[in-house]
Amino acid sequence: MARVLILGGGFSGVFTAKNLAKSAPAGTEVVLVSETNYFTFQPLLPEVAAGALSASDSVTQLRQLLKGQNVKVVQAEVLNVDFSAKTVTVTQGSKRRIKDMRYDQLVIAMGQVVRLDRVPGLAEHSFPVKTTAHAHRLRNHVINCLEYADGLEDTEVRKRLLTFVVIGAGFSGVETIGEVKDMIDRSLKFYPNIAKDEVRMVLVEFAGRILGELPESLAKYAEKRLQKQGIEIWLNTGVKAASFFNVEMNDGRVIDTSTIVATIGNGASPLIEAMPVDKERGKIKTDAFMRVAGVDGVWAVGDVALIPMKDKKGNDTFAPPTAQFAVREGAQLARNIAASLKGQGLKAFHYVPRGSMASIGNYRAVADAMGVRLSGVLAWLMWRVFYLGMLPGMVTKIRVVIDWVMDLFAPRNLGQISELKTGSAKFMRFTKGQTVFEPGMTANGFYTIVEGSFSICIESAQGGETFKRVLKKGDHFGERVLFRPDKRMHTGRVEALEDSVVLRLEKQDFWNLAHSMPMLENYFRDYIKEKFPKDLQPEGIEPPGEQK
């Protein structure tokens, strides 16, 4: 029985799974691996950020979406792909248990991630709009700015709070700034101390015009409408740096602001970057059938793939990273995989888009549908009908329609609903005999013993003597696996010898601290070299210049 493993629960992954379950030979096992248990309809995220839609209504549970489709859903994080062994290593659950999943055919549909590190300060101080959590966080932040500014007399701080900058004037940037401006305008009646002209919205674009994917006439209309709504548009402008207090442009202009929204900076994840396959522009190169060259039984689809195709004029181009294309790519890829399993011929991907459209706020949109160009309210209605048709699942469609209807007549809900902040470091209690780590797990944090004691036991990967040690108050564990990125490094068994308390620091926070302070970095390096045998030390433990 052939097993097809699909990595990624976005548009391309889900639609590959749905179509493959129908067209694959009998007995084919289709498995979808996703880091989350839900599918996100990303075109609606600007409305989530503006409070027009509930965050939960922009997502659909994968198991519900694929119910009855003969697709197995596995929620897990992908750690590594071994093309020669045809296995994918994943980790699941809070215990970070590791397991290998075999495949006969592999579909890489993991999309791209937000990469803002090229601009100093942008990753630390901007709000991306890539996930539902991002959109919900931005919504809460905008509301918080209004709440704070309404009762503030400090002119300088007040001005910064009421200035909102969106970087990138593609579909996501234009729709986000239009929706957020609409939310703020409709909400000011609840903030009597904020005048409408105090709110400043700035859209920054590196190119010479906005909405480069649309015809210039529609882009011009959108630009004029946004300006009429009071939005400044800075074209031919790049971002040089960002900080907690402002954002600096490459021409020297500086905007004091507390809100920087970044809709730019998509790139390959570290996992994709590490794959030994041909890549270009941060994407995996495929042929027209979506096969990855040089590796048997591996396909790539969606935003992560660079898929060659012909445009409607017959010119060579690549499939653009849009939901519309991802859906069609998934359908064609499913047919190709099914054909491959049946020993039949494959078909090159080709699709002529129906058109493009963008909402610009205030019940207006621009649309280029099948050669017909529309703008204004009619285009906005078309935009909603089009995306409603693309929404997966009848229940999701009904919920979104209800939200849209309510938004026409009722004020936006400005309640700030956010996760309880408990700090990245927290105390944890283990009773005698309880296991913190089992052999082969990945460490999810750095642990310092506050009370009690633990035993640590690690078997040598090279067949040597088993490492054993008792850790007491003031000792710590987890640093060996976390200090250097090394796929060979897994935990041993850590067990409480008595009722004990530890202070746990999140994995990323430990990494940031250990590598930002030379004193800590040197301490952990020396500690690992002193306490652990050579075969249990991570690669690259020696500082640069001392490695052999």
Phi, psi and omega in degrees: 000126181283142176243125177253120181256124181247119182261110178124132182249030176270197182306307186294318180294313182295316182285335170295314181298313182300314183285325181291324179300333181273326190256346183289155177301153179303138179093352179290132178264121179252121183237125178255122179253123181223143180289333174247164181264017182222158175259131181257128176271089190300328179300342181265359183299322176302326178287328174294317179297333181262003177078007178284334178234146173288143181302321182292339181276354177265002180232156177225131179299133183298321181295324177290318182295324184256015180300132179077007183263002182060040177239127177271129180256129178236119176272114183197159174262129180278126180260324185199151174237125179252101184292326182290321179272351183055052177226151175239125179267126181231163174232142185229148170072173181293337179278354177057045178287137184258138172212155178260134177245123181278160176212157169257322174232135182239131176247119177264109183226044189272002178066196178242166180244167178283122178234099184248010186288350180287337179253117182307126175086347185290320179296325183280331192237012181244164178250108174284164177230065185251331183229169177298322178297320177300312183296318180294321178295319179296317178303312180297322181293316180299316178298319180297322177298318179294317181299315183291315183293329183297329182251017186252139178256342179295111187297318183295313180292320179300317179296320180293321180294329185261015175250125184237124183244129176244126182257122181107119184246038169277197181304309184297316181293315180295315181293322180294312183292325177294316181290318180294320177299319178298317180297315181296315181300319182284344184261347186296339178295341178268357180235082188296342182267004179246120177274150182300323182284355175280337182279126180242128179240129182232127176253121185250129181224132181288328182280180183276355176204166179272165175048060182298342180281346183257159174304149186299326181297320178289322177297321178295318178299313180300319180299315181294321179295317179297318178295324178295330178281358178095017181263126175281141179237118180254105180266165181052038184231125176257161179262127182268317182196160178224153177216182179296334186253341185199177174228133184251135180267165181287349176264007177098346179291145182231134176246120174283122184202154173256358184227112175240117178256124182250113176253020178247182168084028174285140181202178181286145175286160177304326179296315180293319180300327183278349182290135181279062178229162179290133180226154177210134182059029180078011181240155179281126180283134177233171169271185183293344179268000181076020174277144176270124184292141172088354179229134185283130173071026181241133181233155176225145186207155178084203185299334183282348187250145173256097188257117179286145179200176176254138175279182186292346176264000179089007180276151177289134178205189177233149179297127181286156183277067179240159179298321181302315180287322182300321179297314181289324177299316180300318180295316181290321179297319178301317179296322180292319178295317178300317179296320179297318179292333180268357181077024181258173181284157181259162180239133179293147179286132175209134179206131174261113185297148178289338182146186179223153179206156181213135173278139182239016177085164177058039178059036178232153177204171172233143184213141172237093187248112178053039179088351179264124182259126182230155176210159177095208185294318180299317178295324179295317178296319178297318179304315182291318179296319181298311182287330175298321178294330181278342181299134181276131175090133182294323181298317179297318178301315181297316180297318180293318178299318178299316178300316181296318180294316179299324182293336179288332189242339185246152176292157179294144175282114184259016177291132180272102179254109182226164179293145177295126181274116181247358182089153182281341176255132181216154178275143178226143181246135176234133177272164183306129178093348179285145183260127175277310178233144171252158181302136176090359178278165171261140181290134179255006180180175179251129188244128174247130184280120179265319177218146174090201183206158182221153172254145177233133183223120182231122178280141180289133178289342183257014177080013180279194182290140179291132180276127179227144179198149175256128180253133182241184182308128181096341176282175182210165177209160183108337185293329183297320182279329186271338191295323179227139176291107183216114185296342180284341189277113174231165184283159167264204177265126176241121186228141179286127179274346178201173176302123190221159177232135177235158171253119184256129177251131182304151183308309184291325179292321176299314180302314182298315180294312186295332184251005175258338181246108181308325181298316179291319181299314179296322180298310183292325178296312181294323181296313182296318181293327182280320190269336186243144177294163187303320185286351178255005178268143180290155175296148177076022181290332178286144178294156179307137180097340180250354181285141181267000000 
